[in-house]
Amino acid sequence: MDEVSRTTAVYESDADAFVDKYLSESIAARFGDDFSEALSGPRVLDVGCGPGVDSATFSDAGLDVVGFDLTPPFVAVARENVPDARFVRGDMRQLPFRDGAFDGVWACASFLHVPRRDAPDTLREFGRVLDDDGVVSLSVKRGEESGYDTDGRYFETYLPGEIRSLVDDAGFHGIRIEEGEGWIRTLASA
């Protein structure tokens, strides 16, 4: 079982607890202003949407949101909680959307579950589904050691220079990095 499959299994095994945890706060409401202001249009892909709390924030702001997650219980809850958005189940490493389908990709604390070996191709997938004026927002854990947490979920950690290089190598530009509370937030243009 690879890192992503194992992490998904952990989320599925205790879905109710994770749903309660993730519904407690919208990170998009706290930290999404720069992303929202950078959008050239209303089409947003919320990658790793979980139970849809950030999707709800974007939907409430009038954006056309598609939530995307690999964990079936999360997608089911999101569909119920955010009726004005669409939700699709799948793996972010291979997005089932056409080229240029979105104005923004929001990947809040989800890209960090992708092993480093798959990170460059995953970022290129994000770029592929963005239109020419699109933006991506990533939030990852800051650190030097990647691995499994006590729950069995895999986390890939980064230092600021590493995530900047990775995003740059994937073809993004105008890269902005912010650090805080053990996290790195990145905003970049396609």
C-alpha positions in Angstrom: 0.0 0.0 0.0 1.5 3.3 -1.0 1.5 6.5 1.1 -1.6 8.0 -0.5 -3.6 4.8 -0.2 -2.6 4.3 3.4 -3.5 7.9 4.3 -6.9 7.5 2.6 -7.5 4.3 4.5 -6.8 6.2 7.8 -9.2 8.9 6.9 -11.9 6.4 5.9 -11.4 4.3 9.1 -12.3 7.3 11.3 -14.2 9.5 8.9 -16.7 11.0 11.5 -13.9 12.2 13.7 -12.0 13.8 10.8 -15.2 15.4 9.5 -15.9 17.0 12.9 -12.3 18.2 13.1 -12.2 19.7 9.6 -15.6 21.3 9.7 -14.5 23.3 12.7 -12.7 26.0 10.7 -12.4 27.3 7.2 -8.8 28.0 6.3 -10.1 29.8 3.2 -12.0 32.2 5.4 -8.8 32.9 7.5 -6.1 32.9 4.8 -7.8 32.9 1.4 -8.1 36.6 0.6 -4.9 36.7 -1.4 -6.0 33.7 -3.5 -9.5 35.1 -4.0 -8.2 38.5 -5.0 -5.7 36.9 -7.5 -8.5 35.0 -9.3 -9.2 36.1 -12.9 -12.5 34.3 -12.9 -15.0 32.3 -10.7 -13.9 28.7 -11.4 -12.2 27.2 -8.4 -10.9 23.6 -7.9 -10.7 22.8 -4.1 -8.2 19.9 -4.2 -8.4 17.7 -1.1 -11.6 19.4 -0.1 -12.3 17.1 2.8 -15.9 17.6 4.0 -16.1 20.9 2.1 -15.6 23.7 4.6 -13.4 25.7 2.3 -15.6 24.8 -0.7 -18.5 26.4 1.3 -16.5 29.6 1.9 -15.8 29.9 -1.8 -19.3 29.0 -2.8 -20.8 31.5 -0.4 -18.6 34.1 -2.0 -20.3 33.4 -5.4 -17.5 31.3 -6.9 -18.1 28.3 -9.1 -16.5 25.6 -7.0 -15.6 22.0 -7.7 -14.5 20.1 -4.6 -12.1 17.1 -5.2 -11.1 14.5 -2.7 -10.1 10.8 -2.6 -12.0 9.9 0.6 -15.5 8.8 -0.2 -17.1 9.8 3.2 -15.6 13.3 2.8 -17.1 13.7 -0.6 -20.5 12.5 0.6 -20.5 15.0 3.5 -19.3 17.9 1.3 -22.1 17.2 -1.2 -24.7 17.3 1.6 -23.2 20.5 3.2 -22.5 22.5 0.1 -25.3 22.0 -2.4 -24.2 24.8 -4.7 -20.9 23.3 -5.4 -20.0 20.1 -7.3 -17.9 17.3 -5.9 -15.8 14.7 -7.6 -13.9 11.8 -6.1 -10.4 11.1 -7.3 -6.6 11.3 -6.9 -5.0 14.7 -7.3 -2.0 13.1 -9.1 -4.3 12.6 -12.1 -7.0 15.2 -12.3 -10.0 14.2 -14.4 -10.6 17.7 -15.8 -9.9 19.3 -19.1 -7.0 21.7 -19.7 -7.7 25.2 -18.6 -10.9 24.3 -16.7 -10.2 26.5 -13.7 -9.2 30.0 -12.7 -7.8 28.8 -9.4 -6.6 25.6 -7.7 -6.8 25.7 -3.9 -4.8 22.9 -2.2 -5.0 23.5 1.5 -3.2 20.9 3.6 -3.8 18.2 0.9 -0.8 18.4 -1.4 1.3 17.5 1.7 0.0 13.9 1.5 1.6 13.4 -1.9 5.0 11.8 -1.7 7.9 13.9 -3.0 8.5 11.6 -5.9 5.0 12.4 -7.2 5.0 16.1 -6.3 6.4 17.5 -9.6 3.9 15.7 -11.8 1.1 16.6 -9.4 2.0 20.3 -9.6 2.1 20.0 -13.4 -1.4 18.6 -13.2 -2.5 21.6 -11.2 -1.0 23.8 -13.9 -2.6 21.8 -16.7 -6.1 22.4 -15.4 -5.5 26.1 -14.9 -6.3 28.7 -17.6 -3.5 31.0 -18.7 -4.3 33.6 -16.0 -4.9 30.9 -13.3 -3.4 30.8 -9.8 -2.6 28.0 -7.4 -2.5 28.2 -3.6 -0.7 25.4 -1.6 -0.3 25.1 2.1 2.2 22.5 3.3 3.8 21.7 6.7 7.2 23.2 7.3 9.9 20.7 8.3 12.8 18.6 7.4 11.4 15.1 8.1 8.6 13.5 6.1 6.8 10.4 7.2 3.8 8.9 8.9 2.1 10.6 11.9 0.8 8.6 14.9 -2.5 8.1 13.1 -0.7 6.5 10.1 -1.2 9.4 7.7 1.7 10.3 5.5 3.0 14.0 5.5 5.6 15.4 3.1 7.2 18.4 4.7 9.1 21.2 3.0 11.4 24.1 3.7 10.5 27.4 2.0 13.3 27.1 -0.6 12.3 23.6 -1.5 8.6 24.4 -2.1 9.6 27.5 -4.1 11.9 25.4 -6.3 9.3 22.7 -6.8 6.6 25.2 -7.8 9.0 27.1 -10.1 10.2 23.9 -11.8 6.5 23.0 -12.4 6.2 26.2 -14.6 4.6 28.6 -12.2 5.8 32.2 -11.8 5.1 35.2 -9.5 5.7 32.8 -6.5 4.9 34.2 -3.1 5.8 32.3 0.1 4.5 33.0 3.6 5.4 31.2 6.7 3.6 30.9 10.0 2.8 28.4 12.8 4.7 25.5 11.2 3.1 26.0 7.8 4.2 27.4 4.4 1.6 29.0 2.2 2.4 29.5 -1.5 0.6 31.5 -4.1 1.7 31.3 -7.7 0.5 32.1 -11.2 0.2 29.6 -14.1 
